[in-house]
Amino acid sequence: MPRFAAIGLDHRHIYDLTQDLLDEGAECVGYNPDTTDPRVLAGFRKRFPQVPQAETMRLLEDPAIDFVVIAARPCDRADLAIAAMQRGKDVMVDKPGVTTFDQLTAVERAVRETGRIWSISLGRLASPAVQEALRIVRSGELGRLVHTTSLGPHRLNRALRPSWFFDTPAYGGIINDIGVHSIDQFLALAEADDAEIVSCTVGAFGTEGTLELRKNLDIEGREGTDHMFVANRTATRYVDCSGLPVTYYRNFLADIAQRSETAMPQRQTFAVCRLALQAQAQATRYAAQRR
C-alpha cells in the first residue's frame, strides 16, 4: 500500500487530493500543520482525524513515505516539491505547480536528476465530463478539431480566501492559476504535448458539431455536476457524466509503483506550466474606464 504525507495545508484542495488517494487504497501517514489559513487546517483535522501531524522535514526524511501531496501557497510549492524529490519521494501538487519560470526550470532539473514523478492535479484529470469529452472528440464525431473555448467562472468567496489569493507573486497570476486548466484541456483535446501562445488567429473553418461542458452546474437547473451537451449535424443530446470513473489517482499510484507516465506525461506537465506562465507574462491588462 503506497504511503504518503500531506504538506502545505494552505488550500482546500488538499481535502479532495487526500480523500481521493485514500479511496484508491493509499495511506496518509502524516501531515504538516503549518498553514496560512487555520480554517483549512481545522477542516483537514476534522476530515482525517486518524492522520498524525509531524514537522515537514521529519516527513520528507521518512524513508517509509513513498510520495507527498502539496497544497501550500503556490509560490512555495516548487521548493517543497524539489525537497521531496531530492529525498527520493514522488510528488502530487495542487495547481498551479509553479509561479515563475525559474521555479519551472528548477523543478524540471530536479525531475531529470532524481527520476522522481512530479504530477499536478489539474481539473481535467479529475473531471468525468472532460474525460468523456476527450473520448467524443477523439472518436471523430465532431470532425476535425479546429477550435476550443474554455470558460472558467469562479465565485469570489472573498471571506473564505486568505490574503495570498490576491497577491500576484504568491499565486502567479490569474492565467497561471485558473487558465492553466484551459491550457491543459486544450493540449489534451488536441492530442498535443506542447503549443505556442499567440495573441489571436484569423480563419474560416467548418466542423460537424459542438460540445459544451458544465462541470460545476447546469444553467438550466439540473442537479449535480459534470453535465455535457453534444450537438452534431443530426441531433443534440445531454450526457450525465457524474457517474463515470475518475482514474487519475489510481493511475498516479500505478505510476509510482511502475515508474510509468499513465496519469499524465511528465513533458506535458511541464508544458502546461510553461504555457500558463507565458500567457500570464504576455497578457495585456485592460483598465475599464470610469463613467
SVG drawing of the C-alpha trace seen along z (x, -y; Angstrom):
<svg xmlns="http://www.w3.org/2000/svg" viewBox="-34 -59 55 61">
<polyline fill="none" stroke="black" stroke-width="0.4" points="0.0,0.0 1.6,-3.4 2.1,-5.7 2.0,-9.5 2.2,-12.7 0.2,-16.0 2.4,-19.0 1.3,-22.7 -2.3,-22.9 -3.0,-26.3 -5.7,-25.5 -8.9,-23.5 -8.0,-21.3 -5.9,-19.3 -9.2,-17.7 -10.0,-16.2 -6.4,-15.2 -6.1,-13.3 -9.6,-11.7 -9.3,-10.6 -5.9,-9.0 -7.3,-7.2 -10.2,-6.0 -7.7,-4.4 -6.0,-2.5 -3.1,-4.8 -2.4,-5.5 -1.9,-9.0 0.6,-8.6 1.2,-12.2 0.6,-15.9 2.4,-19.2 0.1,-21.5 1.9,-24.7 -0.7,-26.9 -1.6,-30.4 -5.3,-29.6 -6.2,-28.0 -9.6,-27.1 -8.0,-24.8 -6.1,-23.1 -9.2,-22.7 -11.0,-21.2 -8.3,-18.7 -8.2,-17.6 -12.0,-17.2 -12.0,-15.1 -8.9,-13.0 -8.7,-12.7 -6.7,-9.5 -3.7,-11.1 -1.0,-12.3 0.8,-15.6 4.6,-16.0 7.2,-18.5 7.9,-18.9 11.5,-17.7 10.5,-14.6 8.0,-13.7 10.4,-14.4 13.2,-12.3 11.0,-9.4 12.1,-6.6 8.8,-4.7 6.8,-7.6 6.5,-7.0 5.2,-10.4 3.9,-13.7 0.9,-15.8 1.4,-19.5 -1.2,-22.3 0.9,-25.1 0.9,-28.7 1.6,-28.4 4.8,-30.3 6.1,-27.7 5.1,-24.6 8.2,-24.3 10.7,-24.4 8.7,-21.8 8.4,-19.5 12.1,-19.7 13.0,-19.0 10.7,-15.9 12.2,-14.7 15.7,-15.1 14.8,-12.8 13.5,-10.1 9.8,-10.9 7.3,-11.4 5.1,-14.4 1.5,-15.3 0.9,-19.0 -2.2,-21.2 -2.3,-23.6 -0.5,-25.8 2.6,-23.8 4.9,-26.8 4.6,-30.6 7.8,-31.6 9.9,-30.4 12.9,-29.9 10.8,-27.6 9.8,-25.6 13.4,-25.2 14.4,-24.1 11.6,-21.5 12.5,-20.2 16.1,-19.8 15.0,-18.0 12.9,-15.6 15.7,-14.9 18.3,-14.4 16.2,-12.4 14.0,-10.4 11.0,-11.2 7.4,-11.9 6.1,-15.5 2.4,-15.5 -0.1,-18.3 -3.7,-17.6 -5.3,-19.6 -9.1,-19.8 -9.2,-17.7 -7.7,-14.7 -10.4,-14.6 -13.3,-15.5 -15.5,-12.7 -17.0,-15.2 -13.7,-16.2 -12.7,-12.5 -15.9,-11.9 -15.3,-15.0 -11.9,-13.6 -13.5,-10.3 -16.0,-12.0 -13.5,-14.4 -11.1,-11.6 -13.9,-9.5 -14.2,-11.9 -17.9,-12.6 -17.3,-16.3 -14.9,-16.2 -11.5,-17.8 -10.7,-19.8 -10.1,-23.4 -11.0,-25.4 -11.9,-25.1 -13.4,-27.6 -12.9,-27.1 -14.6,-29.4 -13.7,-29.1 -16.0,-31.2 -15.2,-31.2 -17.0,-32.6 -15.0,-35.4 -15.7,-33.9 -13.5,-36.6 -14.4,-35.7 -13.0,-32.2 -9.7,-33.2 -6.5,-34.2 -4.7,-37.3 -2.2,-35.4 -5.1,-34.6 -5.0,-38.3 -1.2,-38.7 0.1,-38.1 3.6,-36.9 2.1,-34.5 -0.2,-32.7 1.4,-33.5 -1.4,-35.5 -5.0,-34.5 -4.0,-32.9 -1.3,-30.8 -3.7,-29.8 -7.0,-29.3 -6.1,-29.5 -3.8,-26.5 -6.8,-24.3 -7.9,-25.6 -4.3,-25.2 -4.2,-21.6 -7.6,-20.8 -6.6,-22.2 -3.4,-20.2 -5.3,-17.0 -8.1,-17.6 -5.6,-18.4 -3.5,-15.4 -0.5,-17.7 2.3,-17.8 3.2,-21.4 1.8,-24.6 2.5,-28.2 0.9,-31.2 -0.3,-33.7 -2.4,-36.9 -5.0,-35.9 -5.8,-33.8 -7.9,-34.5 -9.6,-32.0 -12.8,-30.4 -13.4,-26.9 -16.3,-24.4 -17.0,-21.5 -19.6,-18.9 -20.7,-19.7 -20.0,-21.3 -19.5,-20.0 -20.1,-22.0 -19.2,-21.1 -20.8,-22.3 -18.5,-20.7 -19.9,-22.5 -23.5,-23.4 -26.2,-23.3 -27.6,-26.7 -31.0,-25.1 -31.2,-23.7 -30.3,-20.0 -28.9,-18.9 -25.3,-17.8 -22.2,-18.3 -20.4,-17.1 -23.0,-17.9 -22.3,-17.6 -24.2,-18.9 -23.3,-17.5 -24.6,-18.8 -23.8,-17.4 -25.3,-17.6 -28.3,-15.4 -29.1,-15.8 -28.4,-17.2 -28.1,-15.3 -27.4,-15.7 -24.9,-13.4 -24.8,-13.0 -21.1,-12.3 -21.3,-12.4 -21.2,-8.6 -18.2,-8.0 -15.0,-6.9 -12.0,-9.2 -8.8,-7.3 -6.1,-9.9 -5.4,-9.0 -5.3,-5.3 -3.0,-5.9 -0.8,-8.1 -0.3,-5.3 0.4,-2.9 3.0,-5.3 4.7,-5.3 4.9,-1.6 5.8,-1.0 7.8,-4.3 5.4,-5.0 3.5,-8.0 -0.1,-6.8 -1.7,-9.6 -0.1,-12.4 3.1,-12.5 5.8,-14.4 6.6,-16.5 3.1,-17.7 3.0,-18.7 6.0,-20.9 4.5,-22.3 1.2,-23.2 3.1,-25.2 5.4,-27.0 2.5,-28.0 0.4,-29.3 3.4,-31.4 4.0,-32.6 0.4,-33.6 0.4,-35.4 3.6,-37.3 2.2,-38.3 -1.3,-39.3 -2.3,-42.9 -4.1,-44.3 -7.4,-46.1 -8.4,-49.0 -12.1,-49.8 -12.8,-53.5 -14.9,-55.1 -18.0,-56.9"/>
</svg>
